[in-house]
């Protein structure tokens, strides 16, 4: 059985980095960022 899962030792750093709390928070901050919707209907008129 040792010879069937020898590739896991090469993926373990990647799996560890993927489930690291800092990586999870970083990815969450990217995907859950504020949605900016350009609102062109409300334009302020500037009077001199």
Buried (B, 14 or more C-beta within 10 A) or exposed (E): EEEEEEEEEEEEEEEEEEEEEEEEEEEEEEEEEEEEEEEEEEEEEEEE
